[in-house]
Amino acid sequence: MRPKRMFIFAGNHPKLVTGARYTLREISDITGVNNKTIHSRMYGRDRITDRTIQAREYNGRWKKSETHLDNANERLSAKWLAVPLTKLNN
C-alpha cells in the first residue's frame, strides 16, 4: 500500500495551520470543498494555498475567476497560445 501523500498548507484559514501537512481528504473534510475538486486543483502542485480551498460562488451563473494562471511562465505561455498560427508555405 502506498503511503498517503501529504501537502503543505501555505495560507490563511481559520481551521488550518500554515506549514502543517495535510492529506487531500483532510483538507476536503475541514474546508467542505469536494474531495475530487481538491484533487483536481492539486494536480502538479505540492502546496495548498487559499486559492486551492476557495469555494466558487454561484448566483444564477458561475462567476469567472480573475485568472487561472499562477506564475509568469504560465501567463507567457497563454499569451503565445492565443496568437493564431500563420499559413505555412507548401
Backbone as JSON Lines, residues from 0, in Angstrom:
{"i":0,"aa":"M","n":[0.84,-1.18,0.0],"ca":[0.0,0.0,0.0],"c":[0.89,1.25,0.0]}
{"i":1,"aa":"R","n":[0.56,2.19,-0.87],"ca":[1.32,3.42,-0.96],"c":[1.07,4.31,0.26]}
{"i":2,"aa":"P","n":[2.09,5.02,0.73],"ca":[1.85,5.97,1.82],"c":[1.03,7.15,1.3]}
{"i":3,"aa":"K","n":[0.22,7.72,2.18],"ca":[-0.62,8.84,1.79],"c":[0.25,10.06,1.49]}
{"i":4,"aa":"R","n":[-0.1,10.75,0.42],"ca":[0.65,11.95,0.04],"c":[0.19,13.11,0.91]}
{"i":5,"aa":"M","n":[1.15,13.82,1.46],"ca":[0.87,14.95,2.33],"c":[1.25,16.24,1.62]}
{"i":6,"aa":"F","n":[0.44,17.27,1.78],"ca":[0.67,18.57,1.17],"c":[0.84,19.61,2.26]}
{"i":7,"aa":"I","n":[1.72,20.56,2.04],"ca":[1.97,21.64,2.99],"c":[0.98,22.76,2.74]}
{"i":8,"aa":"F","n":[0.34,23.25,3.81],"ca":[-0.58,24.37,3.69],"c":[0.17,25.67,3.86]}
{"i":9,"aa":"A","n":[-0.02,26.59,2.93],"ca":[0.58,27.92,3.0],"c":[-0.51,28.94,2.7]}
{"i":10,"aa":"G","n":[-1.14,29.44,3.74],"ca":[-2.21,30.4,3.54],"c":[-2.82,30.82,4.85]}
{"i":11,"aa":"N","n":[-3.97,31.49,4.76],"ca":[-4.68,31.97,5.94],"c":[-6.07,31.36,5.96]}
{"i":12,"aa":"H","n":[-6.27,30.4,6.83],"ca":[-7.57,29.77,7.0],"c":[-7.75,29.51,8.48]}
{"i":13,"aa":"P","n":[-8.92,29.82,9.04],"ca":[-9.09,29.69,10.49],"c":[-8.96,28.26,11.01]}
{"i":14,"aa":"K","n":[-9.23,27.26,10.19],"ca":[-9.18,25.87,10.66],"c":[-7.9,25.14,10.27]}
{"i":15,"aa":"L","n":[-7.02,25.79,9.5],"ca":[-5.78,25.15,9.05],"c":[-4.57,25.9,9.58]}
{"i":16,"aa":"V","n":[-3.49,25.17,9.8],"ca":[-2.27,25.75,10.34],"c":[-1.25,25.88,9.19]}
{"i":17,"aa":"T","n":[-0.73,27.09,9.01],"ca":[0.26,27.32,7.97],"c":[1.52,26.52,8.28]}
{"i":18,"aa":"G","n":[2.03,25.8,7.28],"ca":[3.22,24.99,7.44],"c":[2.94,23.55,7.84]}
{"i":19,"aa":"A","n":[1.7,23.26,8.22],"ca":[1.32,21.88,8.6],"c":[1.06,21.06,7.33]}
{"i":20,"aa":"R","n":[1.15,19.74,7.48],"ca":[0.92,18.84,6.35],"c":[-0.45,18.18,6.49]}
{"i":21,"aa":"Y","n":[-1.16,18.12,5.35],"ca":[-2.5,17.54,5.32],"c":[-2.64,16.63,4.1]}
{"i":22,"aa":"T","n":[-3.52,15.63,4.22],"ca":[-3.88,14.83,3.05],"c":[-5.03,15.57,2.36]}
{"i":23,"aa":"L","n":[-5.33,15.18,1.13],"ca":[-6.42,15.82,0.4],"c":[-7.76,15.55,1.07]}
{"i":24,"aa":"R","n":[-7.93,14.36,1.63],"ca":[-9.17,14.02,2.32],"c":[-9.36,14.91,3.55]}
{"i":25,"aa":"E","n":[-8.28,15.15,4.31],"ca":[-8.38,16.02,5.48],"c":[-8.76,17.44,5.07]}
{"i":26,"aa":"I","n":[-8.14,17.94,4.01],"ca":[-8.46,19.29,3.53],"c":[-9.93,19.36,3.13]}
{"i":27,"aa":"S","n":[-10.4,18.34,2.42],"ca":[-11.79,18.29,1.99],"c":[-12.74,18.29,3.19]}
{"i":28,"aa":"D","n":[-12.45,17.48,4.17],"ca":[-13.3,17.4,5.36],"c":[-13.31,18.7,6.16]}
{"i":29,"aa":"I","n":[-12.16,19.34,6.27],"ca":[-12.05,20.57,7.07],"c":[-12.71,21.76,6.37]}
{"i":30,"aa":"T","n":[-12.48,21.9,5.07],"ca":[-12.96,23.09,4.35],"c":[-14.35,22.94,3.75]}
{"i":31,"aa":"G","n":[-14.79,21.7,3.54],"ca":[-16.11,21.49,2.96],"c":[-16.11,21.49,1.43]}
{"i":32,"aa":"V","n":[-14.93,21.62,0.81],"ca":[-14.82,21.55,-0.65],"c":[-14.73,20.08,-1.05]}
{"i":33,"aa":"N","n":[-15.42,19.71,-2.11],"ca":[-15.47,18.32,-2.56],"c":[-14.06,17.75,-2.73]}
{"i":34,"aa":"N","n":[-13.87,16.49,-2.33],"ca":[-12.57,15.83,-2.4],"c":[-12.04,15.77,-3.84]}
{"i":35,"aa":"K","n":[-12.89,15.45,-4.79],"ca":[-12.45,15.38,-6.19],"c":[-12.07,16.76,-6.72]}
{"i":36,"aa":"T","n":[-12.72,17.79,-6.26],"ca":[-12.37,19.16,-6.66],"c":[-10.98,19.5,-6.14]}
{"i":37,"aa":"I","n":[-10.73,19.21,-4.88],"ca":[-9.4,19.46,-4.3],"c":[-8.34,18.66,-5.05]}
{"i":38,"aa":"H","n":[-8.65,17.41,-5.34],"ca":[-7.71,16.55,-6.05],"c":[-7.36,17.15,-7.42]}
{"i":39,"aa":"S","n":[-8.35,17.63,-8.14],"ca":[-8.12,18.24,-9.45],"c":[-7.3,19.51,-9.34]}
{"i":40,"aa":"R","n":[-7.58,20.32,-8.34],"ca":[-6.85,21.58,-8.17],"c":[-5.4,21.35,-7.76]}
{"i":41,"aa":"M","n":[-5.12,20.22,-7.12],"ca":[-3.77,19.96,-6.62],"c":[-2.89,19.23,-7.62]}
{"i":42,"aa":"Y","n":[-3.41,18.89,-8.8],"ca":[-2.62,18.17,-9.8],"c":[-1.37,18.97,-10.15]}
{"i":43,"aa":"G","n":[-0.2,18.37,-9.95],"ca":[1.07,19.01,-10.29],"c":[1.55,20.04,-9.27]}
{"i":44,"aa":"R","n":[0.9,20.12,-8.13],"ca":[1.29,21.1,-7.11],"c":[1.7,20.37,-5.83]}
{"i":45,"aa":"D","n":[2.46,21.07,-4.99],"ca":[2.88,20.46,-3.73],"c":[2.47,21.27,-2.52]}
{"i":46,"aa":"R","n":[1.88,22.45,-2.74],"ca":[1.43,23.3,-1.63],"c":[-0.04,23.64,-1.79]}
{"i":47,"aa":"I","n":[-0.74,23.64,-0.67],"ca":[-2.14,24.04,-0.65],"c":[-2.17,25.52,-0.32]}
{"i":48,"aa":"T","n":[-2.87,26.3,-1.11],"ca":[-2.98,27.74,-0.87],"c":[-4.43,28.1,-0.59]}
{"i":49,"aa":"D","n":[-4.66,29.36,-0.24],"ca":[-6.02,29.84,-0.02],"c":[-6.87,29.65,-1.27]}
{"i":50,"aa":"R","n":[-6.26,29.85,-2.41],"ca":[-6.98,29.73,-3.68],"c":[-7.41,28.29,-3.95]}
{"i":51,"aa":"T","n":[-6.62,27.35,-3.49],"ca":[-6.94,25.93,-3.69],"c":[-8.22,25.55,-2.96]}
{"i":52,"aa":"I","n":[-8.42,26.11,-1.78],"ca":[-9.57,25.73,-0.96],"c":[-10.72,26.71,-1.06]}
{"i":53,"aa":"Q","n":[-10.63,27.66,-1.95],"ca":[-11.68,28.65,-2.12],"c":[-12.86,28.04,-2.87]}
{"i":54,"aa":"A","n":[-14.05,28.2,-2.32],"ca":[-15.25,27.69,-2.98],"c":[-15.7,28.7,-4.03]}
{"i":55,"aa":"R","n":[-16.2,28.19,-5.15],"ca":[-16.7,29.08,-6.2],"c":[-18.05,29.62,-5.8]}
{"i":56,"aa":"E","n":[-18.32,30.85,-6.24],"ca":[-19.61,31.47,-5.94],"c":[-20.58,31.23,-7.08]}
{"i":57,"aa":"Y","n":[-21.81,30.94,-6.73],"ca":[-22.84,30.72,-7.73],"c":[-24.03,31.6,-7.41]}
{"i":58,"aa":"N","n":[-24.39,32.47,-8.36],"ca":[-25.56,33.32,-8.17],"c":[-26.37,33.35,-9.47]}
{"i":59,"aa":"G","n":[-26.79,32.19,-9.91],"ca":[-27.54,32.1,-11.16],"c":[-26.64,31.7,-12.32]}
{"i":60,"aa":"R","n":[-25.38,32.1,-12.26],"ca":[-24.38,31.67,-13.24],"c":[-23.01,31.72,-12.56]}
{"i":61,"aa":"W","n":[-22.11,30.91,-13.04],"ca":[-20.8,30.82,-12.39],"c":[-20.01,32.09,-12.63]}
{"i":62,"aa":"K","n":[-19.4,32.57,-11.58],"ca":[-18.56,33.76,-11.64],"c":[-17.19,33.35,-12.17]}
{"i":63,"aa":"K","n":[-16.68,34.07,-13.15],"ca":[-15.36,33.77,-13.69],"c":[-14.3,34.25,-12.71]}
{"i":64,"aa":"S","n":[-13.27,33.44,-12.53],"ca":[-12.18,33.86,-11.66],"c":[-11.33,34.87,-12.41]}
{"i":65,"aa":"E","n":[-10.54,35.63,-11.68],"ca":[-9.7,36.65,-12.3],"c":[-8.78,36.03,-13.34]}
{"i":66,"aa":"T","n":[-8.03,35.04,-12.92],"ca":[-7.15,34.33,-13.84],"c":[-6.83,32.97,-13.24]}
{"i":67,"aa":"H","n":[-6.56,32.02,-14.07],"ca":[-6.17,30.71,-13.58],"c":[-4.67,30.5,-13.71]}
{"i":68,"aa":"L","n":[-3.98,31.54,-14.17],"ca":[-2.54,31.44,-14.39],"c":[-1.8,31.89,-13.13]}
{"i":69,"aa":"D","n":[-0.97,31.01,-12.6],"ca":[-0.34,31.27,-11.32],"c":[0.99,31.99,-11.39]}
{"i":70,"aa":"N","n":[1.75,31.81,-12.46],"ca":[3.07,32.42,-12.48],"c":[3.36,33.03,-13.85]}
{"i":71,"aa":"A","n":[4.49,33.69,-13.96],"ca":[4.86,34.41,-15.19],"c":[5.01,33.45,-16.37]}
{"i":72,"aa":"N","n":[5.53,32.25,-16.13],"ca":[5.71,31.28,-17.22],"c":[4.36,30.87,-17.81]}
{"i":73,"aa":"E","n":[3.37,30.63,-16.96],"ca":[2.06,30.24,-17.46],"c":[1.4,31.39,-18.22]}
{"i":74,"aa":"R","n":[1.56,32.64,-17.75],"ca":[0.99,33.78,-18.45],"c":[1.64,33.98,-19.81]}
{"i":75,"aa":"L","n":[2.97,33.81,-19.89],"ca":[3.67,33.95,-21.16],"c":[3.22,32.86,-22.13]}
{"i":76,"aa":"S","n":[3.09,31.65,-21.65],"ca":[2.65,30.54,-22.5],"c":[1.24,30.82,-23.03]}
{"i":77,"aa":"A","n":[0.33,31.28,-22.17],"ca":[-1.04,31.56,-22.58],"c":[-1.07,32.67,-23.62]}
{"i":78,"aa":"K","n":[-0.2,33.66,-23.46],"ca":[-0.14,34.77,-24.42],"c":[0.21,34.24,-25.81]}
{"i":79,"aa":"W","n":[1.2,33.36,-25.9],"ca":[1.62,32.84,-27.2],"c":[0.66,31.8,-27.75]}
{"i":80,"aa":"L","n":[-0.02,31.08,-26.89],"ca":[-1.01,30.12,-27.37],"c":[-2.23,30.82,-27.96]}
{"i":81,"aa":"A","n":[-2.47,32.06,-27.56],"ca":[-3.61,32.82,-28.09],"c":[-3.32,33.4,-29.46]}
{"i":82,"aa":"V","n":[-2.07,33.44,-29.86],"ca":[-1.69,34.0,-31.18],"c":[-2.03,32.97,-32.25]}
{"i":83,"aa":"P","n":[-2.77,33.37,-33.29],"ca":[-3.13,32.4,-34.33],"c":[-1.91,31.96,-35.13]}
{"i":84,"aa":"L","n":[-1.94,30.71,-35.56],"ca":[-0.86,30.19,-36.39],"c":[-1.0,30.77,-37.8]}
{"i":85,"aa":"T","n":[0.11,31.06,-38.44],"ca":[0.07,31.56,-39.81],"c":[0.16,30.39,-40.77]}
{"i":86,"aa":"K","n":[-0.22,30.63,-42.01],"ca":[-0.14,29.56,-43.01],"c":[1.31,29.26,-43.33]}
{"i":87,"aa":"L","n":[1.58,28.0,-43.48],"ca":[2.92,27.58,-43.85],"c":[3.02,27.53,-45.37]}
{"i":88,"aa":"N","n":[4.16,27.89,-45.92],"ca":[4.37,27.81,-47.37],"c":[4.59,26.37,-47.76]}
{"i":89,"aa":"N","n":[3.72,25.82,-48.55],"ca":[3.85,24.42,-49.01],"c":[4.0,24.38,-50.49]}
